[in-house]
Amino acid sequence: MRYFTLDEFDSPDLPGSGAFMHQEFLDLLDDARDLAGVPFVINSGFRTEAHNRAVGGKETSSHLTGWAADIRATTSNRRYLVVAALTAVGFTRIGCADTFVHVDMDPTKAENCLWLY
């Protein structure tokens, strides 16, 4: 990866757990970061079940299986740059909140989805 290290994706309660992220997902995320031209700060990558519960994540969260990440984006311009790059490289599952953009490519979930938190 050009822009990330696996520890950026660690669940806070399990050092080294970034290794559970799927390489296909990480490669595409790296491509999006390159295209966006701005840093992608990872708020959340892989999550243990305990950490997912602690942050109010869904029981079916794609973070639990290494298919998702939340990228810090606290301004409308940053959200736009992140979402534009994610869609340009082929991501089809994106959620937007005030402070982050969620992206996943969970093969068990529907594609072509954009949602708000």
Beta strands, then each sheet from edge to edge (+ up, - down):
strand 1: 42-44
strand 2: 68-72
strand 3: 93-96
strand 4: 100-104
strand 5: 113-116
sheet 1: 1+ 2- 4+ 3- 5-
end
